[in-house]
Amino acid sequence: MRAVIQRVKEASVTIDHNKVASIGPGFLILLGIETEDNPEDIDWLSGKIARLRVFSDENDAMNLSLLDSGGDVLVVSQFTLHASTKKGNRPSFIKAARPETAIPLYEEFVASVEKLLGKQVQTGEFGAMMDVALVNDGPVTIVIDSKQRE
């Protein structure tokens, strides 16, 4: 499971000219699920994200987590995070999980983050063409992969 986490001042998802989700300060999470992902990846990644200390404290140091700051979360599925560009110029998405595997894991990830934060998480629509808007705060952008755990 791979996540691109962007600390945002605000973010939203629009589908067919209809805004379906929006948040204030917090994280926009672009989530890619691969064929080998499982519930252990969900637990590890959701916990890491909830405790990631990248929000400013009273001394303007990145020392607070989502749990500390009460920030919002918007999760958007993005299978292209598992693109392979080894051969040629056209990416291969062979490692990205098919919808029948990815959708339940995506939903479990959202539920896990909600449980950890004790609040609702906003989402895009799995598989839809989405317009994602954000105001990046910092900018702070972090990539986390549950298989590499770096």
C-alpha positions in Angstrom: 0.0 0.0 0.0 1.4 3.3 -1.0 0.3 6.7 0.2 1.2 10.2 -0.9 0.3 12.4 2.1 0.0 16.1 1.6 -0.5 18.5 4.5 -3.2 20.9 3.3 -5.0 24.0 4.3 -8.0 22.7 2.4 -8.8 20.1 -0.2 -11.8 18.9 -2.2 -13.0 16.3 -4.7 -15.4 17.2 -7.6 -17.0 14.6 -9.8 -19.1 15.7 -12.8 -19.1 19.3 -11.6 -20.4 18.2 -8.2 -18.3 18.7 -5.1 -18.5 15.3 -3.3 -16.0 15.9 -0.5 -14.1 18.7 1.1 -11.9 19.3 4.2 -10.1 22.1 6.0 -6.6 21.8 7.5 -5.3 18.2 7.6 -4.2 15.5 5.2 -5.1 14.8 1.6 -4.1 11.1 1.2 -3.6 9.6 -2.3 -3.8 5.9 -1.7 -2.6 3.2 -4.1 -3.4 -0.4 -3.4 -1.4 -3.3 -4.9 -2.2 -6.9 -5.4 -0.1 -8.1 -2.4 -1.7 -5.7 0.2 -3.5 -7.1 3.2 -5.0 -6.0 6.6 -1.5 -5.8 8.1 -0.6 -3.1 5.6 -3.8 -1.2 6.5 -3.0 -1.3 10.3 0.6 -0.3 9.8 -0.1 2.5 7.3 -3.2 4.0 9.0 -1.4 4.1 12.4 1.7 5.7 10.8 -0.4 8.4 9.2 -2.4 9.1 12.3 0.8 9.6 14.4 2.9 11.3 11.7 4.1 14.5 13.4 4.1 17.2 10.7 1.8 19.8 12.1 3.2 22.9 13.8 3.2 23.3 17.6 3.2 26.6 19.5 6.9 27.0 18.7 6.2 26.5 14.9 8.1 23.2 14.9 6.6 20.2 13.1 5.8 18.3 16.3 2.0 17.5 16.2 0.2 14.6 14.6 -3.4 14.5 13.2 -4.4 13.1 16.6 -2.9 16.1 18.3 -4.1 18.8 15.9 -7.6 17.4 15.2 -7.0 17.8 11.4 -9.3 16.5 8.8 -8.6 13.7 6.3 -9.6 13.2 2.6 -8.6 9.9 1.0 -8.5 9.5 -2.7 -7.9 6.2 -4.4 -5.1 6.4 -7.0 -4.0 3.1 -8.7 -1.4 5.0 -10.7 0.8 5.2 -7.6 1.9 1.7 -8.5 2.9 2.5 -12.1 6.0 0.8 -13.4 8.0 2.8 -15.9 10.9 0.3 -16.4 10.2 -0.5 -20.0 9.3 2.1 -22.6 7.3 5.2 -22.1 3.9 3.8 -21.3 3.5 3.0 -17.6 2.4 -0.5 -16.6 -0.1 -0.9 -13.8 0.2 -4.6 -13.4 1.0 -4.3 -9.6 -2.1 -2.2 -8.9 -4.9 -4.3 -7.4 -8.0 -5.0 -9.4 -11.2 -3.3 -8.1 -12.6 -6.5 -6.5 -9.5 -6.6 -4.3 -8.8 -2.9 -4.0 -12.2 -1.6 -3.0 -12.6 -3.7 0.2 -9.0 -2.8 1.2 -9.7 0.9 0.5 -12.8 0.9 2.6 -11.0 -0.9 5.4 -8.2 1.7 5.3 -10.8 4.5 5.6 -12.5 2.8 8.4 -9.2 2.2 10.2 -8.2 5.9 10.0 -11.7 6.9 11.2 -11.4 4.6 14.2 -7.9 5.9 15.0 -8.9 9.6 14.8 -12.4 9.2 16.2 -13.9 11.2 13.4 -15.3 10.8 9.8 -12.9 10.7 6.9 -13.9 12.2 3.6 -13.4 10.3 0.4 -13.5 10.5 -3.3 -15.2 7.9 -5.4 -13.3 4.7 -6.2 -12.6 4.4 -9.9 -14.3 7.7 -10.8 -12.7 10.5 -12.8 -12.1 13.1 -10.1 -11.0 16.7 -10.0 -8.9 17.0 -6.9 -8.2 20.5 -5.6 -5.9 21.4 -2.8 -4.0 24.2 -1.1 -0.8 22.5 0.0 0.4 23.7 3.4 4.2 24.2 3.5 4.3 22.4 1.1 4.7 19.2 3.1 4.4 16.0 1.0 5.4 12.6 2.3 5.4 9.2 0.5 4.9 6.1 2.6 5.0 2.5 1.3 3.8 -0.3 3.7 6.1 -2.7 1.9 9.3 -0.6 2.4 8.5 0.8 5.8 11.2 3.4 5.6 
